[in-house]
């Protein structure tokens, strides 16, 4: 039994993209390695932000910084597997929220992993957390808010 339980809301996935497990992503146990899964989650995050017109860093120094990552692994993935990364958001607050990920193998409909990554808006020039921009907030009107 996994120590961590992720309950991701079905109605908060806004984007999906496919990534292929490369031969170099395979570990000694002959399946997708943890560090490669984290890199793939980061790539899916970058594609999601790009799709919604969100720069990870603006000229004024404002951007997004990842604060944490939790993942649960449900099945192994292997070299050349096509994985579907569904990406969404939840638990907004005045500074940021959580990005959520559901990773499946469409070929056999296997759930490979789920992940949740905290983020805040951050000014890289002043090294300070800043408020979530209104234009970002407005892109995801269905998202729940926590205080």
VOKOLGU-495819 format. One record per residue: residue number from 1; x, y, z of N, C-alpha, C in turn. Coordinates in steps of 0.1 Angstrom, whole numbers, plus 2048, in hexadecimal, padded with zeros to 3 digits. Layout:
// VOKOLGU-495819
  resi  n_u  n_v  n_w  ca_u  ca_v  ca_w  c_u  c_v  c_w
   NUM    X    Y    Z     X     Y     Z    X    Y    Z
...
END
This chain:
// VOKOLGU-495819
  resi  n_u  n_v  n_w  ca_u  ca_v  ca_w  c_u  c_v  c_w
     1  808  7F4  800   800   800   800  809  80C  800
     2  806  815  7F7   80E   822   7F6  80B  82A  803
     3  816  831  808   814   83A   813  80D  846  80F
     4  80E  84A  803   809   857   7FE  7FD  854  7F6
     5  7F2  85B  7F8   7E6   85A   7F0  7E3  867  7E9
     6  7E2  867  7DC   7DF   873   7D4  7D1  872  7CF
     7  7C9  87B  7D3   7BB   87C   7CE  7BA  888  7C5
     8  7BA  885  7B8   7BB   890   7AE  7AD  892  7A8
     9  7A7  89E  7A8   79A   8A0   7A3  799  89E  793
    10  790  896  78F   78E   893   781  78C  89F  778
    11  785  8A9  77E   781   8B5   776  78B  8C0  775
    12  797  8BD  77A   7A2   8C7   77A  7AD  8C5  770
    13  7AC  8BA  768   7B6   8B8   75E  7B2  8C0  751
    14  7BC  8C9  74D   7B9   8D2   742  7C1  8CF  736
    15  7CB  8C6  736   7D4   8C5   72B  7DA  8B6  72B
    16  7DD  8B1  720   7E4   8A5   71F  7EF  8A5  714
    17  7F9  89D  716   804   89C   70C  80A  88E  70E
    18  80F  889  703   816   87C   703  825  87D  703
    19  82B  874  70A   83A   873   70B  83E  865  709
    20  849  862  703   84E   855   701  859  852  70B
    21  858  846  711   863   841   71A  86F  83E  711
    22  87A  845  713   886   842   70B  88E  837  711
    23  897  831  709   8A0   827   70E  8A8  82C  71A
    24  8AC  839  719   8B4   83E   724  8AC  841  731
    25  89F  840  730   896   841   73C  895  835  744
    26  89A  82A  73F   899   81D   745  8A4  81B  750
    27  8A0  816  75B   8AA   813   766  8AF  805  767
    28  8B6  801  771   8BC   7F4   772  8B1  7E9  773
    29  8A6  7ED  778   89B   7E3   77A  893  7E2  76D
    30  897  7E8  762   892   7E7   755  884  7EE  753
    31  881  7F8  75B   875   800   759  879  80F  75B
    32  86F  818  759   870   826   75A  875  82A  768
    33  881  831  768   887   835   775  880  841  77B
    34  880  842  788   87A   84D   78F  87F  85A  78A
    35  88C  85C  788   891   869   784  88C  86D  776
    36  88A  863  76E   885   865   760  876  869  761
    37  86F  863  76A   861   866   76B  860  875  770
    38  868  879  779   868   887   77E  86B  890  772
    39  875  88D  76A   878   895   75E  86C  896  755
    40  865  88B  753   85A   88B   74A  84E  893  74F
    41  84C  893  75C   842   89B   763  846  8AA  761
    42  852  8AD  762   857   8BB   75F  854  8BF  751
    43  857  8B6  748   854   8B9   73A  845  8BB  737
    44  83D  8B3  73D   82E   8B5   73C  82A  8C2  742
    45  830  8C6  74D   82D   8D2   754  830  8DE  74A
    46  83C  8DD  744   840   8E8   73B  837  8E9  72F
    47  833  8DE  72A   82A   8DE   71E  81C  8E4  722
    48  817  8E0  72E   80B   8E5   733  80B  8F4  734
    49  816  8FA  73B   817   908   73D  818  90F  72F
    50  820  90A  726   821   910   719  813  910  712
    51  80C  905  712   7FE   904   70C  7F5  90F  711
    52  7F6  913  71E   7EE   91D   724  7F4  92B  724
    53  7FF  92C  71D   805   939   71B  80C  93E  728
    54  811  935  730   817   939   73D  826  937  73C
    55  82E  942  73D   83C   941   73C  842  93D  74A
    56  84B  934  74A   851   930   757  859  93B  75D
    57  85E  944  755   865   950   75A  862  95C  751
    58  85E  967  756   85B   973   74E  867  97C  74E
    59  868  986  746   873   990   746  874  998  753
    60  869  99A  759   869   9A2   766  86E  999  772
    61  871  98C  76F   876   983   77A  86B  97A  77F
    62  85E  97E  77D   853   975   782  853  968  77B
    63  850  95E  782   84E   951   77C  848  947  786
    64  84A  93A  783   844   92F   78B  850  927  790
    65  84F  923  79D   85A   91A   7A2  853  90F  7A9
    66  858  903  7A7   852   8F6   7AC  857  8F6  7BB
    67  84D  8F3  7C4   850   8F2   7D2  851  8E4  7D7
    68  84A  8DA  7D1   84B   8CD   7D6  845  8C3  7CB
    69  847  8B7  7CD   842   8AD   7C3  83F  8A0  7CB
    70  833  89B  7C9   82F   88E   7CF  82A  885  7C4
    71  82E  879  7C4   82B   86F   7B9  828  862  7BF
    72  81E  85B  7B9   81B   84D   7BC  81C  845  7AF
    73  823  83A  7B0   825   831   7A5  81C  825  7A6
    74  815  823  79B   80B   818   79B  80F  80C  792
    75  817  80F  787   81B   804   77E  828  808  778
    76  82F  7FE  773   83B   801   76C  839  805  75D
    77  842  80D  758   842   811   74A  84F  80D  744
    78  84F  80A  738   85B   804   731  85F  80C  725
    79  86B  809  720   871   810   715  867  810  709
    80  866  81B  703   85D   81E   6F7  84E  81F  6FA
    81  84A  81D  707   83C   81F   70B  839  82E  708
    82  82D  830  702   827   83D   701  81F  83F  70D
    83  822  84A  714   81A   84E   720  812  85A  71E
    84  806  85B  723   7FE   866   723  7FE  86D  730
    85  802  87A  730   803   883   73C  7F8  88C  73B
    86  7EE  88A  745   7E3   894   746  7E7  89E  751
    87  7E6  8AA  74F   7EB   8B5   758  7DF  8BE  75B
    88  7DF  8C2  768   7D5   8CB   76D  7DA  8D3  779
    89  7D0  8DA  77F   7D4   8E2   78B  7C9  8E0  796
    90  7CD  8E3  7A2   7C4   8E3   7AD  7C9  8EA  7B9
    91  7C1  8ED  7C3   7C6   8F3   7D0  7CD  900  7CE
    92  7C7  909  7C6   7CD   916   7C5  7CD  91E  7D2
    93  7D7  926  7D4   7D7   930   7DF  7DC  93D  7D9
    94  7DE  947  7E1   7E2   954   7DC  7F0  954  7D5
    95  7F8  94A  7D8   806   94A   7D3  808  93F  7C8
    96  800  935  7C8   802   92A   7BE  7F8  91F  7C0
    97  7FC  912  7BF   7F3   907   7C0  7FA  8FA  7BD
    98  7F2  8F1  7B8   7F8   8E4   7B5  7F5  8E0  7A6
    99  7FF  8DB  7A0   7FE   8D5   792  7FC  8C6  795
   100  7F2  8C0  78E   7F0   8B2   78F  7F2  8AB  782
   101  7F6  89E  784   7FA   896   778  7F4  888  77A
   102  7EE  883  76F   7EA   875   76E  7F1  86F  762
   103  7F9  865  764   801   85F   75A  7FC  851  757
   104  7F8  84E  74B   7F3   841   747  7FA  83D  73A
   105  7F8  830  738   7FD   82A   72B  7F1  826  723
   106  7ED  82F  719   7E1   82D   711  7DF  81F  70B
   107  7EA  819  707   7EA   80C   700  7E1  802  707
   108  7E3  801  715   7DC   7F8   71D  7D4  7FE  728
   109  7D3  80B  728   7CC   813   732  7D1  812  740
   110  7DE  80F  741   7E4   80D   74F  7E7  81B  755
   111  7E3  81D  761   7E8   828   769  7F6  826  76E
   112  7FF  82E  769   80E   82C   76C  811  834  779
   113  80D  841  77A   810   849   786  806  855  787
   114  806  85A  793   7FF   867   795  809  870  79D
   115  808  87D  79B   811   886   7A2  80A  893  7A4
   116  810  89A  7AE   80B   8A7   7B2  817  8B0  7B5
   117  818  8BC  7AF   823   8C4   7B0  81F  8D2  7B4
   118  824  8D7  7C0   821   8E4   7C5  829  8EE  7BD
   119  823  8FA  7BB   82A   905   7B5  825  912  7BB
   120  82E  91C  7BA   82B   92A   7BE  830  933  7B3
   121  82A  93F  7B3   82F   949   7AA  83B  950  7B2
   122  845  953  7AA   852   957   7B1  859  961  7A8
   123  85F  96B  7AF   867   975   7A7  875  971  7A9
   124  87B  96D  79E   889   968   79E  893  973  7A0
   125  88F  980  79D   898   98B   7A0  899  98F  7AE
   126  88D  98F  7B5   88D   993   7C3  88D  987  7CC
   127  88D  97B  7C7   88D   96E   7CF  881  96E  7D9
   128  875  972  7D4   86A   972   7DD  85D  96C  7D6
   129  855  965  7DE   849   960   7DA  840  96C  7D7
   130  837  96B  7CC   82E   976   7C8  820  970  7C6
   131  817  979  7C5   809   975   7C3  807  96E  7B5
   132  7FD  965  7B5   7F9   95F   7A8  7F3  96A  79F
   133  7F8  96B  793   7F2   975   78A  7E4  972  786
   134  7DC  97C  785   7CD   97B   782  7CB  974  775
   135  7D4  976  76B   7D2   970   75E  7D4  960  75F
   136  7DD  95C  768   7DF   94E   76A  7D2  948  771
   137  7CE  94E  77B   7C2   94A   783  7B6  949  77A
   138  7B5  952  771   7A9   952   768  7A9  947  75D
   139  7B4  941  75B   7B5   936   751  7AF  929  757
   140  7AD  928  764   7A8   91C   76A  79D  91F  774
   141  792  923  76F   787   928   778  781  91E  780
   142  782  911  77D   77B   906   784  784  901  790
   143  790  906  792   799   901   79C  794  905  7AA
   144  796  8FC  7B3   793   8FF   7C1  79E  908  7C7
   145  79A  90F  7D2   7A3   918   7D9  7A4  914  7E7
   146  7B0  915  7ED   7B2   912   7FB  7B9  91F  801
   147  7B7  921  80E   7BD   92C   814  7C9  928  81B
END
